Amino acid sequence: MSDISQKAAIGQAIQERNDLLAEKHEREIECRGERSQAVQDILDDFAQWEQRLQRSMTQARTCPTQDQVSLTETLDEISAQMPVGEKLLAQNQGALPKYEVKRLQNSLRERAFEFTALQDDLQPKQKFGFKGRKSKKTDKDLSLSTVVPPPVHGPAQNADKIASAHNGYTLANQSDVTLRIVGSEIQDQDVLFQDLVRCRITLTGNPSTVHMTNLVDCTILAGPVSTSAFIDNSRDCRFVLACQQLRTHSTTHSHFYIHVTSKAIIEDCSDLKFAPYALKYPGMAEDFERTGLDWSVNNWNRVDDFNWLASDQASPHWSVLAEPQDFSIDGLKN
Protein backbone atom coordinates (compact mmCIF):
# COMPACT_ATOMS: atom_id res chain seq x y z
CA MET A 1 0.00 0.00 0.00
CA SER A 2 1.39 3.44 -0.93
CA ASP A 3 1.96 6.21 1.62
CA ILE A 4 -1.01 8.14 0.19
CA SER A 5 -3.29 5.10 0.46
CA GLN A 6 -2.11 4.45 4.02
CA LYS A 7 -2.79 8.05 5.02
CA ALA A 8 -6.22 7.91 3.39
CA ALA A 9 -7.04 4.67 5.22
CA ILE A 10 -5.87 6.12 8.55
CA GLY A 11 -7.85 9.31 7.93
CA GLN A 12 -10.95 7.31 7.10
CA ALA A 13 -10.57 5.16 10.24
CA ILE A 14 -10.17 8.27 12.40
CA GLN A 15 -13.22 9.89 10.82
CA GLU A 16 -15.32 6.75 11.35
CA ARG A 17 -14.23 6.59 15.00
CA ASN A 18 -15.04 10.27 15.53
CA ASP A 19 -18.45 9.78 13.92
CA LEU A 20 -19.19 6.82 16.21
CA LEU A 21 -18.14 8.81 19.27
CA ALA A 22 -20.25 11.78 18.19
CA GLU A 23 -23.24 9.54 17.59
CA LYS A 24 -22.77 7.88 21.00
CA HIS A 25 -22.61 11.31 22.64
CA GLU A 26 -25.75 12.46 20.82
CA ARG A 27 -27.63 9.35 21.91
CA GLU A 28 -26.49 9.84 25.53
CA ILE A 29 -27.83 13.39 25.42
CA GLU A 30 -31.12 12.08 24.08
CA CYS A 31 -31.36 9.42 26.78
CA ARG A 32 -30.86 12.12 29.43
CA GLY A 33 -33.77 14.04 27.95
CA GLU A 34 -31.56 16.90 26.83
CA ARG A 35 -32.57 16.92 23.18
CA SER A 36 -33.18 20.50 22.09
CA GLN A 37 -36.71 21.65 21.43
CA ALA A 38 -35.72 22.71 17.90
CA VAL A 39 -34.59 19.17 17.04
CA GLN A 40 -37.71 17.69 18.59
CA ASP A 41 -39.92 20.05 16.57
CA ILE A 42 -38.23 18.96 13.33
CA LEU A 43 -38.66 15.27 14.17
CA ASP A 44 -42.31 15.87 15.11
CA ASP A 45 -42.95 17.60 11.79
CA PHE A 46 -41.38 14.68 9.94
CA ALA A 47 -43.44 12.16 11.91
CA GLN A 48 -46.62 14.07 11.12
CA TRP A 49 -45.70 14.04 7.41
CA GLU A 50 -45.20 10.26 7.55
CA GLN A 51 -48.54 9.80 9.29
CA ARG A 52 -50.36 11.85 6.63
CA LEU A 53 -48.61 9.88 3.90
CA GLN A 54 -49.53 6.54 5.46
CA ARG A 55 -53.18 7.60 5.80
CA SER A 56 -53.26 8.52 2.12
CA MET A 57 -51.67 5.19 1.15
CA THR A 58 -54.23 3.33 3.27
CA GLN A 59 -56.99 5.29 1.54
CA ALA A 60 -55.57 4.29 -1.85
CA ARG A 61 -55.49 0.61 -0.88
CA THR A 62 -59.12 0.68 0.20
CA CYS A 63 -60.33 2.60 -2.85
CA PRO A 64 -62.49 0.44 -5.17
CA THR A 65 -60.41 -0.55 -8.20
CA GLN A 66 -63.29 0.26 -10.54
CA ASP A 67 -63.33 3.86 -9.30
CA GLN A 68 -60.31 4.95 -11.33
CA VAL A 69 -61.07 8.65 -10.92
CA SER A 70 -60.88 8.54 -7.12
CA LEU A 71 -57.88 6.23 -7.23
CA THR A 72 -55.98 8.54 -9.57
CA GLU A 73 -56.79 11.56 -7.41
CA THR A 74 -55.52 9.76 -4.30
CA LEU A 75 -52.30 8.65 -6.00
CA ASP A 76 -51.74 12.18 -7.30
CA GLU A 77 -52.21 13.48 -3.77
CA ILE A 78 -49.58 11.03 -2.48
CA SER A 79 -47.23 12.06 -5.29
CA ALA A 80 -47.62 15.68 -4.21
CA GLN A 81 -46.94 14.75 -0.57
CA MET A 82 -43.73 12.82 -1.27
CA PRO A 83 -41.43 15.86 -1.81
CA VAL A 84 -42.66 17.48 1.42
CA GLY A 85 -40.65 15.10 3.63
CA GLU A 86 -37.62 15.43 1.38
CA LYS A 87 -37.85 19.22 1.56
CA LEU A 88 -38.23 19.11 5.35
CA LEU A 89 -35.05 17.07 5.73
CA ALA A 90 -33.07 19.13 3.19
CA GLN A 91 -33.92 22.37 5.01
CA ASN A 92 -33.13 21.08 8.51
CA GLN A 93 -30.47 18.39 8.25
CA GLY A 94 -27.78 20.81 9.48
CA ALA A 95 -29.63 21.13 12.78
CA LEU A 96 -30.10 17.37 13.30
CA PRO A 97 -27.73 14.80 14.80
CA LYS A 98 -26.07 12.65 12.13
CA TYR A 99 -27.79 9.46 13.24
CA GLU A 100 -31.17 11.17 12.98
CA VAL A 101 -30.32 12.38 9.46
CA LYS A 102 -29.48 8.79 8.47
CA ARG A 103 -32.69 7.51 10.02
CA LEU A 104 -34.83 10.05 8.19
CA GLN A 105 -32.98 9.38 4.91
CA ASN A 106 -33.74 5.68 5.28
CA SER A 107 -37.35 6.50 6.03
CA LEU A 108 -37.61 8.61 2.86
CA ARG A 109 -36.24 5.73 0.77
CA GLU A 110 -38.66 3.27 2.37
CA ARG A 111 -41.66 5.53 1.70
CA ALA A 112 -40.55 6.00 -1.92
CA PHE A 113 -40.29 2.25 -2.49
CA GLU A 114 -43.62 1.72 -0.72
CA PHE A 115 -45.27 4.24 -3.04
CA THR A 116 -43.67 2.56 -6.05
CA ALA A 117 -45.08 -0.81 -5.01
CA LEU A 118 -48.48 0.73 -4.32
CA GLN A 119 -48.68 2.21 -7.82
CA ASP A 120 -47.52 -1.05 -9.41
CA ASP A 121 -50.28 -2.93 -7.58
CA LEU A 122 -53.16 -0.49 -8.05
CA GLN A 123 -52.48 1.26 -11.33
CA PRO A 124 -49.75 -0.36 -13.44
CA LYS A 125 -48.79 1.81 -16.36
CA GLN A 126 -48.93 0.79 -19.96
CA LYS A 127 -45.65 1.45 -21.68
CA PHE A 128 -45.39 3.45 -24.92
CA GLY A 129 -42.68 4.84 -27.15
CA PHE A 130 -42.15 6.73 -30.36
CA LYS A 131 -43.01 4.67 -33.43
CA GLY A 132 -42.04 5.23 -37.04
CA ARG A 133 -39.78 8.18 -36.24
CA LYS A 134 -36.16 8.76 -37.05
CA SER A 135 -33.92 9.02 -34.03
CA LYS A 136 -32.24 12.12 -35.45
CA LYS A 137 -34.14 15.20 -34.24
CA THR A 138 -32.34 18.51 -34.14
CA ASP A 139 -33.32 22.18 -34.04
CA LYS A 140 -36.87 21.19 -33.28
CA ASP A 141 -39.00 21.83 -30.22
CA LEU A 142 -41.02 18.90 -28.89
CA SER A 143 -43.91 19.12 -26.46
CA LEU A 144 -43.08 17.10 -23.36
CA SER A 145 -46.75 16.32 -22.84
CA THR A 146 -46.61 14.07 -25.92
CA VAL A 147 -43.70 12.02 -24.60
CA VAL A 148 -44.65 9.07 -22.39
CA PRO A 149 -42.41 6.44 -20.86
CA PRO A 150 -41.12 3.58 -23.02
CA PRO A 151 -39.73 0.33 -21.59
CA VAL A 152 -36.78 0.93 -19.31
CA HIS A 153 -33.33 -0.52 -19.86
CA GLY A 154 -29.81 0.16 -18.67
CA PRO A 155 -27.73 -0.56 -15.56
CA ALA A 156 -28.85 2.34 -13.38
CA GLN A 157 -29.95 1.25 -9.94
CA ASN A 158 -33.73 1.37 -9.35
CA ALA A 159 -34.33 2.89 -12.80
CA ASP A 160 -37.25 0.55 -13.41
CA LYS A 161 -38.81 1.47 -10.09
CA ILE A 162 -38.41 5.18 -10.72
CA ALA A 163 -40.02 4.93 -14.15
CA SER A 164 -42.94 2.80 -13.05
CA ALA A 165 -43.66 5.09 -10.12
CA HIS A 166 -43.46 8.24 -12.16
CA ASN A 167 -46.65 10.29 -12.43
CA GLY A 168 -45.13 13.41 -14.00
CA TYR A 169 -43.49 14.12 -17.34
CA THR A 170 -40.98 11.79 -18.96
CA LEU A 171 -38.59 11.83 -21.89
CA ALA A 172 -36.82 8.50 -22.52
CA ASN A 173 -34.94 6.41 -25.09
CA GLN A 174 -34.02 9.33 -27.37
CA SER A 175 -30.89 10.59 -29.12
CA ASP A 176 -29.94 13.88 -30.77
CA VAL A 177 -33.03 15.67 -29.47
CA THR A 178 -33.26 19.40 -28.79
CA LEU A 179 -36.15 19.99 -26.39
CA ARG A 180 -37.52 23.13 -24.77
CA ILE A 181 -40.01 22.75 -21.95
CA VAL A 182 -41.99 25.77 -20.79
CA GLY A 183 -43.09 26.32 -17.23
CA SER A 184 -46.76 25.51 -17.74
CA GLU A 185 -45.88 21.95 -18.81
CA ILE A 186 -43.89 21.02 -15.72
CA GLN A 187 -45.15 23.37 -12.99
CA ASP A 188 -45.01 21.48 -9.66
CA GLN A 189 -44.53 18.21 -11.56
CA ASP A 190 -41.94 15.43 -11.22
CA VAL A 191 -39.76 15.33 -14.34
CA LEU A 192 -37.84 12.25 -15.51
CA PHE A 193 -35.15 12.16 -18.22
CA GLN A 194 -33.96 8.64 -18.95
CA ASP A 195 -31.77 6.85 -21.51
CA LEU A 196 -30.82 9.96 -23.51
CA VAL A 197 -27.79 10.37 -25.80
CA ARG A 198 -26.47 13.70 -27.17
CA CYS A 199 -29.62 15.57 -26.17
CA ARG A 200 -29.98 19.23 -25.21
CA ILE A 201 -32.84 19.88 -22.78
CA THR A 202 -33.94 23.30 -21.55
CA LEU A 203 -36.66 23.63 -18.92
CA THR A 204 -37.95 26.75 -17.21
CA GLY A 205 -40.60 27.10 -14.54
CA ASN A 206 -40.75 25.19 -11.27
CA PRO A 207 -40.75 21.39 -11.44
CA SER A 208 -41.11 19.69 -8.08
CA THR A 209 -38.22 17.27 -8.64
CA VAL A 210 -36.01 16.26 -11.58
CA HIS A 211 -34.68 12.71 -12.04
CA MET A 212 -31.99 12.04 -14.66
CA THR A 213 -30.89 8.46 -15.35
CA ASN A 214 -28.61 6.94 -18.03
CA LEU A 215 -27.63 10.18 -19.79
CA VAL A 216 -24.66 10.29 -22.18
CA ASP A 217 -23.18 13.48 -23.64
CA CYS A 218 -26.26 15.55 -22.77
CA THR A 219 -26.70 19.18 -21.73
CA ILE A 220 -29.45 19.93 -19.20
CA LEU A 221 -30.29 23.61 -18.63
CA ALA A 222 -32.81 23.93 -15.81
CA GLY A 223 -34.45 26.77 -13.97
CA PRO A 224 -35.05 26.42 -10.21
CA VAL A 225 -36.37 23.06 -8.98
CA SER A 226 -38.61 23.30 -5.92
CA THR A 227 -36.94 20.44 -4.00
CA SER A 228 -34.23 18.10 -5.27
CA ALA A 229 -32.50 16.94 -8.42
CA PHE A 230 -31.30 13.34 -8.76
CA ILE A 231 -28.71 12.12 -11.29
CA ASP A 232 -27.76 8.47 -11.76
CA ASN A 233 -25.46 6.51 -14.07
CA SER A 234 -24.58 9.33 -16.46
CA ARG A 235 -21.37 10.42 -18.18
CA ASP A 236 -19.87 13.22 -20.28
CA CYS A 237 -22.75 15.60 -19.48
CA ARG A 238 -23.27 19.27 -18.61
CA PHE A 239 -25.81 19.95 -15.85
CA VAL A 240 -26.97 23.50 -15.09
CA LEU A 241 -29.30 23.19 -12.11
CA ALA A 242 -30.78 25.17 -9.22
CA CYS A 243 -32.36 23.22 -6.36
CA GLN A 244 -32.40 22.67 -2.62
CA GLN A 245 -30.35 19.49 -2.79
CA LEU A 246 -28.48 17.65 -5.55
CA ARG A 247 -27.81 13.91 -5.30
CA THR A 248 -25.56 12.29 -7.89
CA HIS A 249 -24.80 8.56 -8.12
CA SER A 250 -22.51 6.53 -10.41
CA THR A 251 -21.73 9.47 -12.70
CA THR A 252 -18.41 10.32 -14.39
CA HIS A 253 -16.68 12.96 -16.55
CA SER A 254 -19.38 15.62 -16.13
CA HIS A 255 -19.60 19.34 -15.39
CA PHE A 256 -22.05 20.83 -12.88
CA TYR A 257 -23.11 24.48 -12.80
CA ILE A 258 -25.29 24.56 -9.71
CA HIS A 259 -27.15 26.72 -7.23
CA VAL A 260 -27.76 24.56 -4.15
CA THR A 261 -29.13 25.93 -0.88
CA SER A 262 -28.39 22.73 1.05
CA LYS A 263 -25.51 20.75 -0.46
CA ALA A 264 -24.50 18.52 -3.32
CA ILE A 265 -24.07 14.83 -2.52
CA ILE A 266 -22.10 12.42 -4.71
CA GLU A 267 -21.61 8.66 -4.41
CA ASP A 268 -19.65 6.24 -6.61
CA CYS A 269 -18.66 9.12 -8.90
CA SER A 270 -15.41 10.29 -10.51
CA ASP A 271 -14.05 13.25 -12.47
CA LEU A 272 -16.87 15.65 -11.63
CA LYS A 273 -16.25 19.38 -11.87
CA PHE A 274 -18.37 22.04 -10.17
CA ALA A 275 -18.98 25.75 -10.78
CA PRO A 276 -21.62 28.32 -9.73
CA TYR A 277 -25.00 28.35 -11.47
CA ALA A 278 -24.60 30.01 -14.86
CA LEU A 279 -28.00 30.11 -16.56
CA LYS A 280 -29.85 33.29 -17.56
CA TYR A 281 -33.30 33.59 -19.10
CA PRO A 282 -36.26 35.99 -19.00
CA GLY A 283 -38.46 35.37 -15.96
CA MET A 284 -35.78 33.53 -13.97
CA ALA A 285 -36.16 35.83 -10.96
CA GLU A 286 -39.89 35.08 -10.80
CA ASP A 287 -39.19 31.34 -11.00
CA PHE A 288 -36.77 31.59 -8.08
CA GLU A 289 -39.30 33.54 -6.05
CA ARG A 290 -42.00 30.92 -6.61
CA THR A 291 -39.75 28.08 -5.39
CA GLY A 292 -38.61 29.95 -2.31
CA LEU A 293 -34.95 29.20 -3.11
CA ASP A 294 -32.66 31.79 -1.56
CA TRP A 295 -30.64 33.38 -4.37
CA SER A 296 -28.12 34.72 -1.83
CA VAL A 297 -27.25 31.22 -0.54
CA ASN A 298 -25.33 28.96 -2.92
CA ASN A 299 -23.28 26.06 -1.58
CA TRP A 300 -22.07 24.99 -5.02
CA ASN A 301 -18.62 24.07 -3.71
CA ARG A 302 -19.84 22.18 -0.61
CA VAL A 303 -19.85 18.71 -2.09
CA ASP A 304 -20.37 15.77 0.25
CA ASP A 305 -18.66 12.65 -1.16
CA PHE A 306 -20.04 9.51 0.50
CA ASN A 307 -17.02 7.56 -0.75
CA TRP A 308 -14.44 9.90 0.80
CA LEU A 309 -14.48 10.28 4.57
CA ALA A 310 -10.99 11.66 5.17
CA SER A 311 -11.59 15.07 6.72
CA ASP A 312 -8.02 16.29 6.25
CA GLN A 313 -7.85 15.61 2.50
CA ALA A 314 -9.98 16.77 -0.42
CA SER A 315 -11.94 14.16 -2.31
CA PRO A 316 -10.22 13.06 -5.54
CA HIS A 317 -13.59 12.46 -7.18
CA TRP A 318 -14.56 16.11 -7.75
CA SER A 319 -12.93 19.49 -8.21
CA VAL A 320 -13.73 23.10 -9.02
CA LEU A 321 -14.14 23.79 -12.73
CA ALA A 322 -11.16 25.89 -13.81
CA GLU A 323 -12.82 27.77 -16.68
CA PRO A 324 -16.59 27.95 -16.14
CA GLN A 325 -18.85 29.32 -18.85
CA ASP A 326 -22.19 31.10 -18.95
CA PHE A 327 -25.31 29.63 -20.50
CA SER A 328 -28.31 31.46 -21.89
CA ILE A 329 -31.76 30.14 -22.66
CA ASP A 330 -30.69 29.84 -26.31
CA GLY A 331 -27.46 28.00 -25.59
CA LEU A 332 -23.86 28.59 -24.74
CA LYS A 333 -22.64 32.16 -24.78
CA ASN A 334 -19.14 32.81 -26.07
N, C-alpha and C positions, 0 to 999 in steps of 0.2 A: 504494500500500500504506500502511495506517495505521501510526502509531508503534507501536501494540500489536502489530500483525502483524509489523512489522520486528523488534521486540525478540524476539518468539516465534521468528521464523526464525533470528535470530542465536543465540539460546539453544539452539535445536535443533542448529544447525551446530556449536556449541562442544561440546555433549554428544556428538554423533556423533564428533567428532575425539577427545575424551577417551576414549570407548569404544574407538576404534581403537587409540589409544596404549596403553591398558590391556591390550587383547587382545594387541598386539604384545609388550608386556613379559612377559605371562604365557607366551606361546609361547617367548620367549627363555629364560625360566627353565626351561621344560620341556626345551628343547633342551640346556641345560647340565646336565640331570639333577638339577635342584634341586626337582622337584615333591615336595610334602610326602607323607609316608607316609599321612596321613589321606585326602588327595585320591585317592591311588592305590588305597587300600582301597575307597573308594566306587566308583571306576570299575571295579575288579575285581568287586565285587558286582553291578554293573549288567551287566557282560559275562557273568557266570555266569548271571544271570537270562535274558538274551537267548539264551544257549546252550541252557538248559533249554526255553525256549519254542520254539526252532527244532527241537529234537529231538521235542517233542510234535507240532508241525505236520507234521514228516516222518512221524511215526507215523500221524497222521490220513490223510495222503495215501496211505499204503501199506495202510491198512485196507480189507478187502474191502467193497465197497458194499452187498453183501447182508447183512453183519453190522451191522445198524443199532444194536444194543445196544452193541457195542464202539465204534462210531463216535461215538455220542452221549456215551458216557462220556469218550472222548478229547477231544471238543469241549468238554464241560463242564469238564474238567481245564484246558484252555487258557484258557477263560473265567475260571476261578478264578486262573490265573497272571497274567493281564493287569494287574490292579490292583497287583501286587507291584512292578513296575518303576516305575509311577506313584507309589506310596507312597515308594519308595526315593529318587526324585528330589525329591519334595515335602519330605521330611525333611532332605535334605542339600544342597539347591541353594544355601543361604547359604554353604556351605563350598567350593563349586566355582567355578572361574573362569567368567566369563560365556560364553566361547566353548564351554566344555564343557557348560554348561547348555543352550545352543542345540543342540548336537550331540545330547545325550540327548533333548531335546524332539522333535527331528526323528526320532530313532530310535523313540520311543514312537508317533508318528503313523504311521510306516511299518509298525510291527508291527500297529497297529490296523487299518490298511487291508488288510494281508496276511491278517489273521484274518477280516476281512469277506469278502474274495474267497474264502478257503478254505471258509467256511460256504456261500457262494452256490454254489460248485462241488459240494460234497459233500452238502449237506443243505439245499437251498432250501426256504424256509418257505411253506406255503400261507397265504394271507391271508384273514382273517375279519373280521366286524364285527357289530354289533348289527343285528338284523332285526326289523321289526314293532314297534319301540318308539318311544314319543314321546321327543323330545329333551329335554323338560322333566322333570328329576328333581331334586327338592329334598327336604331333610329325610329322606333315605333313605340307609342304609348299603349299599354294594355290596361284594361280595367281589372283590378284585383278581384272584384266581385264575380268575375266570370271564371276565376281560376279556383278549382276545388281539388282536394287532395287525391293524388294517384297512389298506387301501392308504394309502400316504403321499402327501400333497400339501403344497404350500406352498413358499415361497422359501428356507427355511433351508438353509444350506450343509451338504451331506453328510447331510441328514436321512434320505434313502432308504438310505444305507449304514448309518447307525446303527440304523435299524429292522430292516433285513434281518439285521444281525449280532447282534441282541439275543436273548439266551437267557433273560433274567430275566422280570420282570413289566412289563406295558405297559397304559397307559390312553391311548386315542387317539380323535380325532374325536368329542368329546363337548362338550355345552354345558349349563350350569346343573346341574351334578352336585355333590352333597356326598358325599365319599368318605372313610371312615376305614379305615386299613390298620393292622392290628396287627402286632406284631413277628414272630410266627411265620410270616407270609405273605411277608415280605421279608428275613428274616435272612440276611445274607451274600449277598444277591442284587443284580443290577443292575436298577435301576428306571428306566423310561422313561415320561415324560408328554409327549404330543405332540398338537398341534392341539386345544387345549382353550380354551373361551370361558366366562367367568364361572363357573369351577369353584372349589370350596373343597376342598383335599386335605389331610388330616392323616395323617402316618405316624410311628409310633413303632417302636422296635427299632433294628437296625443294618444297613441296606442297605450293600452294598459301594460302589456308586456310584449317583448319581442324575443322569439326563439329562432336561432340560426344553427342548422345542423348540416354537416356534409357540404360545405361550401369550398370551392376551389377557384382561385384567381378571380374573386368577386370584389366589387366595391359597394359598400352599404353606406348611404348618406341618410342619417335619420335625425329628425327633430327630437324634442324632448319626449322621453318615455315616462309614463306616470310612476312606474315602480322599477322593475328590473329588466335587464337584457341578459340573455343566456346564449352562449356560443359553444358549440361542441364539434369536435372532429373536423376542423377546417384548416386550410393552409393557403399561403400566398394571397392573403386577402387584405383589403383596406376597410377598416370599420371606423366610421365617424358617428359617435353615439353620445347622447346625453340621457342620464338616468340616475336613479338613486343608488343602485348597486349593479355592478357588472360581474358576471360569473363566466369564466372561460375554462373549458375542459378539452384536453387532447387536441390542442391547436398549435400550429407551428408556422414560422416564417411569415408573420403578419404584422401590420401596423395598426395601431389604435390611436385615434384622436378622440379623446373622451372628456366629458364633463360628468363627474361622479360626486354626489354629495356624501355618500358613505365611503365606499372603497371598491377597488377592483380586486377580484379574487381569481387566481389562476391555479390550475391543477393539471399535472401531466402535460405541461406545455414547454415549448422551447423556442428560442429566437423570436421573442415578441418585443416590439418596440412601441413606446408610449409617448404621446405628446398631448398638449391641451386641445380641447375641442376647437375645431376650425371650420365650422359650417356657417354660412350666412345665407339667409333667404328672407324675402318679405313676409312679415307676420311672425317671425321667430320669437320676438319679445312677448307677443300675446300667447303663443304656444307655451312658453316657459311659465307665464303667469298662471295659465289654466292648470298646469301640473303641480304648481306649488314648489317646483325645484328652485333652490336658492342660487341665483346666478353668481353671487359673490363667494360661494363656497365650491371649490373644485379640487378634489383630492386625486387628480389624474396621475400623480406620481407616488401615491400610496398604494402600492400593489402588494397584496398578501399572497405569497406563494405557499400553497399547502405542502409542496414537496421540498421546501427549503426552510429549516427551522433554526439555522445558525443565526443568532442575533447579532454577532459581531462581524458578519460578512454579508455582502450583497448577494442576492440570488443571481446565479448565472443564466437563468432562464428568461430574464427580461432586462431591458435597458431603456434609457431615454433616447428618443429618436433625435439624431444629430441635426438633421435638416428638415424640420417639419414644413408642411405646405398648407395653404389655405384652399378650402373648397367652397364653391358657390352652388346654388341650386341647379345651375346649368352645367356644372362639372368643375374640373380642376382649373384654378386660376394660375397663370404664369406670373 
